Amino acid sequence: MSIQSLVDEVEIFKQEYEKFERGNKSAGTRARKSLQTIKKIAQDLRVEIQESKKTEAE
């Protein structure tokens, strides 16, 4: 995972949420899916950071 993938997914979420706010109900489903992906990417990055910290400490 990379920061760029997180940034890309946030941009996708932003676009879908804006569509949802204009009344496109199916965009709400895509926005929720995008948020779930953001959550997964963020968790993966947290794990990578923690592993890196542990490796440096050893």
MOPAC internal coordinates of N, CA, C and O (Angstrom, degrees):
PM7 1SCF
backbone

  N    0.0000 0     0.00 0     0.00 0    0    0    0
  C    1.4478 1     0.00 0     0.00 0    1    0    0
  C    1.5272 1   109.53 1     0.00 0    2    1    0
  O    1.2310 1   121.87 1   -28.28 1    3    2    1
  N    1.2910 1   114.02 1   151.72 1    3    2    1
  C    1.4582 1   118.51 1   179.34 1    5    3    2
  C    1.5266 1   109.87 1  -137.93 1    6    5    3
  O    1.2310 1   121.97 1   -15.89 1    7    6    5
  N    1.2888 1   113.84 1   164.11 1    7    6    5
  C    1.4615 1   120.04 1   177.82 1    9    7    6
  C    1.5307 1   109.06 1   -62.38 1   10    9    7
  O    1.2310 1   120.38 1   143.83 1   11   10    9
  N    1.3277 1   116.88 1   -36.17 1   11   10    9
  C    1.4619 1   119.87 1  -178.58 1   13   11   10
  C    1.5234 1   111.20 1   -62.11 1   14   13   11
  O    1.2310 1   119.94 1   141.47 1   15   14   13
  N    1.3318 1   117.73 1   -38.53 1   15   14   13
  C    1.4640 1   119.36 1   178.58 1   17   15   14
  C    1.5303 1   110.46 1   -64.73 1   18   17   15
  O    1.2310 1   120.45 1   144.86 1   19   18   17
  N    1.3238 1   116.74 1   -35.14 1   19   18   17
  C    1.4600 1   120.63 1   176.68 1   21   19   18
  C    1.5306 1   110.77 1   -66.05 1   22   21   19
  O    1.2310 1   120.68 1   133.94 1   23   22   21
  N    1.3135 1   116.31 1   -46.06 1   23   22   21
  C    1.4649 1   121.39 1   179.26 1   25   23   22
  C    1.5306 1   110.45 1   -61.53 1   26   25   23
  O    1.2310 1   120.37 1   136.74 1   27   26   25
  N    1.3252 1   116.90 1   -43.26 1   27   26   25
  C    1.4676 1   120.86 1   179.10 1   29   27   26
  C    1.5255 1   111.18 1   -61.00 1   30   29   27
  O    1.2310 1   120.87 1   136.51 1   31   30   29
  N    1.3187 1   115.95 1   -43.49 1   31   30   29
  C    1.4659 1   119.70 1  -178.22 1   33   31   30
  C    1.5270 1   111.29 1   -68.51 1   34   33   31
  O    1.2310 1   119.95 1   144.38 1   35   34   33
  N    1.3171 1   117.69 1   -35.62 1   35   34   33
  C    1.4632 1   120.95 1   176.25 1   37   35   34
  C    1.5314 1   109.65 1   -63.27 1   38   37   35
  O    1.2310 1   120.30 1   140.53 1   39   38   37
  N    1.3143 1   117.03 1   -39.47 1   39   38   37
  C    1.4600 1   120.59 1   178.26 1   41   39   38
  C    1.5330 1   110.96 1   -64.57 1   42   41   39
  O    1.2310 1   120.28 1   138.90 1   43   42   41
  N    1.3256 1   117.08 1   -41.10 1   43   42   41
  C    1.4635 1   121.14 1   176.46 1   45   43   42
  C    1.5296 1   109.59 1   -61.41 1   46   45   43
  O    1.2310 1   120.77 1   134.50 1   47   46   45
  N    1.3325 1   116.14 1   -45.50 1   47   46   45
  C    1.4703 1   119.87 1   178.40 1   49   47   46
  C    1.5243 1   110.82 1   -58.19 1   50   49   47
  O    1.2310 1   120.63 1   134.68 1   51   50   49
  N    1.3221 1   116.40 1   -45.32 1   51   50   49
  C    1.4640 1   121.02 1  -178.12 1   53   51   50
  C    1.5333 1   110.35 1   -58.72 1   54   53   51
  O    1.2310 1   120.32 1   134.47 1   55   54   53
  N    1.3192 1   117.00 1   -45.53 1   55   54   53
  C    1.4603 1   120.90 1  -179.19 1   57   55   54
  C    1.5303 1   111.11 1   -63.38 1   58   57   55
  O    1.2310 1   120.73 1   134.25 1   59   58   57
  N    1.3273 1   116.21 1   -45.75 1   59   58   57
  C    1.4584 1   119.81 1  -178.69 1   61   59   58
  C    1.5254 1   111.58 1   -67.51 1   62   61   59
  O    1.2310 1   120.09 1   142.27 1   63   62   61
  N    1.3222 1   117.43 1   -37.73 1   63   62   61
  C    1.4589 1   120.26 1   179.63 1   65   63   62
  C    1.5228 1   110.87 1   -66.27 1   66   65   63
  O    1.2310 1   120.61 1   141.06 1   67   66   65
  N    1.3257 1   116.44 1   -38.94 1   67   66   65
  C    1.4661 1   119.71 1   177.54 1   69   67   66
  C    1.5299 1   110.41 1   -62.62 1   70   69   67
  O    1.2310 1   120.32 1   140.08 1   71   70   69
  N    1.3232 1   117.00 1   -39.92 1   71   70   69
  C    1.4659 1   120.71 1   176.50 1   73   71   70
  C    1.5316 1   110.12 1   -63.21 1   74   73   71
  O    1.2310 1   121.00 1   138.27 1   75   74   73
  N    1.3280 1   115.69 1   -41.73 1   75   74   73
  C    1.4629 1   120.96 1   178.68 1   77   75   74
  C    1.5251 1   111.13 1   -60.42 1   78   77   75
  O    1.2310 1   120.73 1   135.83 1   79   78   77
  N    1.3265 1   116.20 1   -44.17 1   79   78   77
  C    1.4621 1   120.29 1   179.97 1   81   79   78
  C    1.5247 1   112.32 1   -62.60 1   82   81   79
  O    1.2310 1   120.08 1   153.32 1   83   82   81
  N    1.3194 1   117.45 1   -26.68 1   83   82   81
  C    1.4664 1   121.52 1   178.51 1   85   83   82
  C    1.5277 1   111.54 1   -84.65 1   86   85   83
  O    1.2310 1   119.99 1  -178.50 1   87   86   85
  N    1.3359 1   117.62 1     1.50 1   87   86   85
  C    1.4502 1   120.62 1   173.91 1   89   87   86
  C    1.5159 1   115.78 1   110.83 1   90   89   87
  O    1.2310 1   119.45 1  -179.65 1   91   90   89
  N    1.3160 1   118.65 1     0.35 1   91   90   89
  C    1.4594 1   121.65 1   179.64 1   93   91   90
  C    1.5295 1   108.70 1   -82.58 1   94   93   91
  O    1.2310 1   120.68 1   -80.32 1   95   94   93
  N    1.3248 1   116.31 1    99.68 1   95   94   93
  C    1.4700 1   120.73 1  -174.86 1   97   95   94
  C    1.5297 1   112.91 1   -65.49 1   98   97   95
  O    1.2310 1   120.01 1   144.46 1   99   98   97
  N    1.3216 1   117.59 1   -35.54 1   99   98   97
  C    1.4651 1   118.96 1  -179.18 1  101   99   98
  C    1.5328 1   111.20 1   -68.91 1  102  101   99
  O    1.2310 1   120.04 1   155.83 1  103  102  101
  N    1.3304 1   117.54 1   -24.17 1  103  102  101
  C    1.4642 1   120.42 1   175.49 1  105  103  102
  C    1.5235 1   110.09 1   -66.58 1  106  105  103
  O    1.2310 1   120.24 1   152.20 1  107  106  105
  N    1.3327 1   117.15 1   -27.80 1  107  106  105
  C    1.4681 1   120.47 1   176.62 1  109  107  106
  C    1.5139 1   111.13 1   -62.99 1  110  109  107
  O    1.2310 1   120.49 1   140.51 1  111  110  109
  N    1.3327 1   116.66 1   -39.49 1  111  110  109
  C    1.4659 1   120.71 1   177.40 1  113  111  110
  C    1.5241 1   110.06 1   -63.98 1  114  113  111
  O    1.2310 1   120.70 1   135.93 1  115  114  113
  N    1.3240 1   116.26 1   -44.07 1  115  114  113
  C    1.4690 1   119.62 1   179.21 1  117  115  114
  C    1.5288 1   110.98 1   -65.85 1  118  117  115
  O    1.2310 1   120.25 1   144.23 1  119  118  117
  N    1.3296 1   117.13 1   -35.77 1  119  118  117
  C    1.4685 1   120.72 1   178.21 1  121  119  118
  C    1.5283 1   110.37 1   -64.91 1  122  121  119
  O    1.2310 1   120.50 1   137.84 1  123  122  121
  N    1.3371 1   116.65 1   -42.16 1  123  122  121
  C    1.4667 1   119.86 1   178.28 1  125  123  122
  C    1.5282 1   110.81 1   -64.31 1  126  125  123
  O    1.2310 1   120.44 1   139.73 1  127  126  125
  N    1.3116 1   116.77 1   -40.27 1  127  126  125
  C    1.4689 1   120.72 1   177.92 1  129  127  126
  C    1.5260 1   109.75 1   -62.03 1  130  129  127
  O    1.2310 1   120.82 1   137.81 1  131  130  129
  N    1.3180 1   116.04 1   -42.19 1  131  130  129
  C    1.4566 1   121.01 1   179.00 1  133  131  130
  C    1.5299 1   110.98 1   -63.07 1  134  133  131
  O    1.2310 1   120.23 1   139.77 1  135  134  133
  N    1.3237 1   117.16 1   -40.23 1  135  134  133
  C    1.4672 1   120.20 1   177.16 1  137  135  134
  C    1.5203 1   111.35 1   -62.69 1  138  137  135
  O    1.2310 1   120.55 1   141.89 1  139  138  137
  N    1.3268 1   116.55 1   -38.11 1  139  138  137
  C    1.4650 1   119.95 1   177.74 1  141  139  138
  C    1.5297 1   110.45 1   -64.28 1  142  141  139
  O    1.2310 1   120.53 1   140.20 1  143  142  141
  N    1.3269 1   116.59 1   -39.80 1  143  142  141
  C    1.4613 1   121.03 1   177.41 1  145  143  142
  C    1.5227 1   110.73 1   -65.08 1  146  145  143
  O    1.2310 1   120.48 1   139.10 1  147  146  145
  N    1.3378 1   116.69 1   -40.90 1  147  146  145
  C    1.4659 1   120.90 1   177.63 1  149  147  146
  C    1.5221 1   109.72 1   -60.43 1  150  149  147
  O    1.2310 1   120.60 1   137.51 1  151  150  149
  N    1.3237 1   116.47 1   -42.49 1  151  150  149
  C    1.4622 1   121.02 1   178.62 1  153  151  150
  C    1.5370 1   110.74 1   -59.63 1  154  153  151
  O    1.2310 1   120.27 1   136.02 1  155  154  153
  N    1.3234 1   117.09 1   -43.98 1  155  154  153
  C    1.4643 1   121.34 1  -179.46 1  157  155  154
  C    1.5308 1   110.93 1   -65.58 1  158  157  155
  O    1.2310 1   120.47 1   134.67 1  159  158  157
  N    1.3271 1   116.71 1   -45.33 1  159  158  157
  C    1.4684 1   120.16 1   179.27 1  161  159  158
  C    1.5236 1   110.13 1   -61.29 1  162  161  159
  O    1.2310 1   120.47 1   135.89 1  163  162  161
  N    1.3344 1   116.70 1   -44.11 1  163  162  161
  C    1.4701 1   120.63 1  -179.93 1  165  163  162
  C    1.5259 1   110.73 1   -61.49 1  166  165  163
  O    1.2310 1   120.13 1   137.91 1  167  166  165
  N    1.3207 1   117.36 1   -42.09 1  167  166  165
  C    1.4636 1   120.60 1   179.08 1  169  167  166
  C    1.5255 1   110.56 1   -64.59 1  170  169  167
  O    1.2310 1   120.28 1   137.02 1  171  170  169
  N    1.3215 1   117.07 1   -42.98 1  171  170  169
  C    1.4620 1   120.34 1   178.15 1  173  171  170
  C    1.5203 1   111.46 1   -61.02 1  174  173  171
  O    1.2310 1   120.69 1   138.52 1  175  174  173
  N    1.3378 1   116.29 1   -41.48 1  175  174  173
  C    1.4667 1   119.86 1   178.17 1  177  175  174
  C    1.5285 1   111.03 1   -65.42 1  178  177  175
  O    1.2310 1   120.27 1   141.25 1  179  178  177
  N    1.3308 1   117.08 1   -38.75 1  179  178  177
  C    1.4713 1   120.33 1   177.48 1  181  179  178
  C    1.5228 1   110.56 1   -60.01 1  182  181  179
  O    1.2310 1   120.67 1   136.55 1  183  182  181
  N    1.3217 1   116.32 1   -43.45 1  183  182  181
  C    1.4658 1   120.75 1  -179.84 1  185  183  182
  C    1.5337 1   110.17 1   -64.56 1  186  185  183
  O    1.2310 1   120.37 1   136.15 1  187  186  185
  N    1.3278 1   116.89 1   -43.85 1  187  186  185
  C    1.4685 1   120.25 1   178.50 1  189  187  186
  C    1.5235 1   111.33 1   -59.67 1  190  189  187
  O    1.2310 1   120.65 1   136.94 1  191  190  189
  N    1.3282 1   116.36 1   -43.06 1  191  190  189
  C    1.4642 1   120.39 1  -179.89 1  193  191  190
  C    1.5228 1   110.17 1   -64.22 1  194  193  191
  O    1.2310 1   120.26 1   135.54 1  195  194  193
  N    1.3202 1   117.11 1   -44.46 1  195  194  193
  C    1.4666 1   120.72 1  -179.32 1  197  195  194
  C    1.5260 1   110.99 1   -63.49 1  198  197  195
  O    1.2310 1   120.32 1   137.68 1  199  198  197
  N    1.3249 1   116.99 1   -42.32 1  199  198  197
  C    1.4628 1   120.14 1   178.47 1  201  199  198
  C    1.5122 1   111.14 1   -63.85 1  202  201  199
  O    1.2310 1   120.30 1   141.49 1  203  202  201
  N    1.3186 1   117.04 1   -38.51 1  203  202  201
  C    1.4555 1   121.70 1   178.55 1  205  203  202
  C    1.5316 1   110.38 1   -64.26 1  206  205  203
  O    1.2310 1   120.80 1   138.58 1  207  206  205
  N    1.3332 1   116.07 1   -41.42 1  207  206  205
  C    1.4588 1   119.83 1   178.43 1  209  207  206
  C    1.5319 1   110.79 1   -63.47 1  210  209  207
  O    1.2310 1   120.37 1   138.21 1  211  210  209
  N    1.3327 1   116.90 1   -41.79 1  211  210  209
  C    1.4593 1   120.59 1   179.46 1  213  211  210
  C    1.5157 1   111.20 1   -64.04 1  214  213  211
  O    1.2310 1   120.59 1   139.10 1  215  214  213
  N    1.3248 1   116.48 1   -40.90 1  215  214  213
  C    1.4698 1   121.28 1  -179.96 1  217  215  214
  C    1.5162 1   110.90 1   -64.13 1  218  217  215
  O    1.2310 1   120.31 1   138.54 1  219  218  217
  N    1.3240 1   117.01 1   -41.46 1  219  218  217
  C    1.4567 1   121.32 1   179.28 1  221  219  218
  C    1.5178 1   111.53 1   -66.09 1  222  221  219
  O    1.2310 1   120.24 1   146.57 1  223  222  221
  N    1.3132 1   117.14 1   -33.43 1  223  222  221
  C    1.4626 1   121.39 1  -177.84 1  225  223  222
  C    1.5278 1   111.95 1   -71.55 1  226  225  223
  O    1.2310 1   120.66 1   156.41 1  227  226  225
  N    1.2977 1   116.35 1   -23.59 1  227  226  225
  C    1.4848 1   119.61 1  -176.53 1  229  227  226
  C    1.4794 1   113.17 1   -83.72 1  230  229  227
  O    1.2310 1   120.10 1   180.00 1  231  230  229

